[in-house]
Structures are given as structure tokens and as C-alpha cells.
Amino acid sequence: MDAVSDTLELVKQTLAQEFSDLSNVGEMTTVIVRLSIAAMLGGLLGWEREQQGKDAGIRTHMLVCIGAALFILIPHQAGISDAEMSRVIQGVIAGIGFLCAGAIIKGSDERHVTGLTTAAGIWLTAAIGVAVGLGRELTAILCTLLAWGILNVIPRFQRTHKENPEK
């Protein structure tokens, strides 16, 4: 019986260590709030893109924003230095750049390129996630509102200009 008891105790201790990354309520609250804000902000931008009939919609933008925030949160929890965090951010930016490159499609005519706004939106969504992950939630919210305004207001001016070009 002692061997079974010892084994169960070892399993219990191991499980406790495996789930100890959020050691207190404060840390858990921080992670929940930051990841939730990232999901909401990414979702807002993704909703706008989905309304425009774009493939990269709500789910894509939410996942990109949460992922970027998580890539920042985990090393921050581990206590890495600012220099190391800089490298993490560089990695996130480079990785998202590859994802964005896949959204850009060049037609046979050099003037016909599609997906640039989608790629830029995904890239910006990752930057917003990084800001949230760093605890800069207000900056992320302001940036999201600015981006949402750009995606909604600028096209209206473009349509008006195309319909009534100056001669």
C-alpha cells in the first residue's frame, strides 16, 4: 500500500507543478483579462473584414490577436529580460509576415494585386495582440478603434471620389 500511496502522492505533486504557471488569483486575472481583450479586439476587426466578404474574418483575426498576446504573455510570466522580449516580438512580427504574404495575390497584370488590406489588417491585429500581451490594453483599444475607423470610413470617401471624379 505504501508504494501505491507514494506513487499517487508523486502524481499529485507533479500535476500541481504542471499547473502552477498561474500561481495566484492576480496572475490568473491578468491572463484572463488580456486574452479576453485580445479576442474582442481581434474579433471587432475580423467582423469588419467578414462584413466586406473577406476570407480572413472573425475567427482568423481573433486567433491572430490571441496568439500574439499569448506569445508575449508566456515569456513575460517566465520573467525574461527586455532584450529577450524584443526578440520574441521580432519573431511574432516575422511569423505574421509570412502569414500575411500568403494573403497577397498578384495577378498577371502588375497593377492587379489583391489581399493587401487583408494582409495589413492581419499584421495590425498581431500588433494589437502584442500590445495587449504587454499590458498596454488602452493603446490596443485605441489602435483597434482607429483601424476600424479606417476600414469603415476611408472606403466611403473612395467610393464618393470614384463616383464623382473631378474633371
C-alpha positions in Angstrom: 0.0 0.0 0.0 2.8 2.4 0.7 4.1 2.1 -2.9 0.7 3.0 -4.3 0.3 5.9 -1.8 3.8 7.2 -2.7 3.0 6.9 -6.4 -0.3 8.8 -6.0 1.4 11.5 -4.0 4.1 11.8 -6.7 1.4 12.1 -9.4 -0.4 14.8 -7.3 2.8 16.8 -6.8 3.7 16.5 -10.5 0.2 17.7 -11.6 0.4 20.6 -9.1 3.8 21.6 -10.6 2.5 21.3 -14.2 -0.4 23.6 -13.5 1.5 26.1 -11.4 2.1 28.8 -14.0 -0.8 30.8 -12.6 0.2 30.7 -9.0 -2.3 33.3 -7.7 -5.6 34.9 -8.5 -3.9 38.1 -9.6 -1.9 36.3 -12.3 -4.9 34.3 -13.4 -7.0 37.5 -13.7 -4.3 39.2 -15.7 -4.1 36.3 -18.2 -7.9 36.1 -18.5 -8.4 39.8 -19.0 -5.6 40.2 -21.5 -6.6 37.1 -23.6 -10.3 38.2 -23.5 -9.4 41.7 -24.6 -7.3 40.3 -27.4 -10.1 38.1 -28.5 -12.6 41.0 -28.5 -10.3 43.4 -30.3 -9.3 40.9 -32.9 -13.0 39.9 -33.3 -14.0 43.5 -34.0 -11.5 43.9 -36.8 -12.4 40.4 -38.1 -16.1 41.2 -38.0 -15.5 44.3 -40.2 -13.5 42.2 -42.7 -16.1 39.5 -42.7 -18.8 42.1 -43.5 -16.8 43.0 -46.5 -16.8 39.4 -47.7 -13.1 38.8 -47.0 -11.9 35.3 -46.2 -9.8 36.4 -43.2 -12.7 37.2 -40.9 -13.7 37.0 -37.2 -12.0 33.7 -36.4 -8.8 34.5 -38.1 -8.4 37.9 -36.5 -9.4 36.6 -33.1 -6.9 33.8 -33.3 -4.1 36.0 -34.5 -4.7 38.6 -31.8 -4.9 35.9 -29.0 -1.9 34.1 -30.4 0.2 37.3 -30.5 -0.8 38.2 -26.9 0.0 34.7 -25.7 3.4 34.7 -27.3 4.1 37.8 -25.2 2.4 36.7 -22.0 4.2 33.4 -21.6 7.8 34.8 -21.7 6.6 37.7 -19.5 5.4 35.2 -17.0 8.8 33.4 -17.2 10.5 36.7 -16.3 12.6 37.2 -19.4 14.6 40.4 -19.9 13.6 43.3 -22.1 16.2 42.3 -24.7 14.8 38.8 -24.8 11.3 40.1 -25.1 12.4 42.2 -28.0 13.5 39.0 -29.8 10.1 37.4 -29.0 8.3 40.4 -30.6 10.6 40.3 -33.6 9.7 36.6 -34.0 6.0 37.3 -33.8 6.3 40.1 -36.4 8.3 37.9 -38.8 5.9 34.9 -38.4 2.9 37.1 -39.0 4.7 38.5 -42.1 4.7 35.0 -43.6 1.0 34.5 -42.8 0.3 37.9 -44.4 2.3 37.1 -47.5 0.0 34.2 -48.2 -3.0 36.6 -48.2 -1.5 38.7 -51.1 -2.2 37.5 -54.6 -0.6 39.1 -57.6 -2.5 38.8 -60.8 -1.0 38.6 -64.3 -1.1 42.4 -64.6 1.3 44.1 -62.2 -1.4 46.6 -61.3 -3.7 43.9 -60.2 -2.8 42.9 -56.6 -5.3 41.7 -54.1 -5.2 41.0 -50.4 -3.1 43.9 -49.3 -5.7 45.3 -46.9 -6.3 41.8 -45.6 -2.6 41.3 -45.0 -2.2 44.7 -43.4 -5.2 44.0 -41.2 -3.8 40.7 -40.0 -0.4 42.3 -39.4 -2.0 45.1 -37.4 -4.2 42.6 -35.5 -1.0 40.8 -34.4 0.5 44.2 -33.3 -2.7 44.8 -31.2 -2.2 41.4 -29.7 1.4 42.2 -28.8 0.2 45.5 -27.1 -2.4 43.6 -25.1 0.1 40.9 -24.1 2.5 43.7 -22.9 -0.3 45.1 -20.7 -0.9 48.1 -23.0 -4.7 47.5 -23.3 -5.7 51.1 -23.7 -3.2 51.6 -26.5 -4.5 48.4 -28.1 -8.2 49.6 -27.8 -7.3 53.0 -29.3 -5.4 51.4 -32.2 -8.3 49.0 -32.8 -10.8 51.9 -32.9 -8.5 53.8 -35.3 -8.2 50.8 -37.6 -11.9 50.1 -37.5 -12.5 53.7 -38.5 -10.0 53.5 -41.3 -11.6 50.3 -42.6 -15.1 51.8 -42.5 -14.7 55.5 -43.3 -12.0 55.6 -45.9 -13.8 53.3 -48.4 -16.8 55.6 -48.2 -14.6 58.5 -49.3 -13.1 56.4 -52.0 -16.5 55.4 -53.4 -17.6 59.0 -53.4 -14.5 60.1 -55.2 -14.8 57.3 -57.8 -18.5 58.2 -58.4 -17.8 62.0 -58.7 -14.2 62.4 -60.1 -13.1 65.9 -60.6 -12.6 66.8 -64.2 
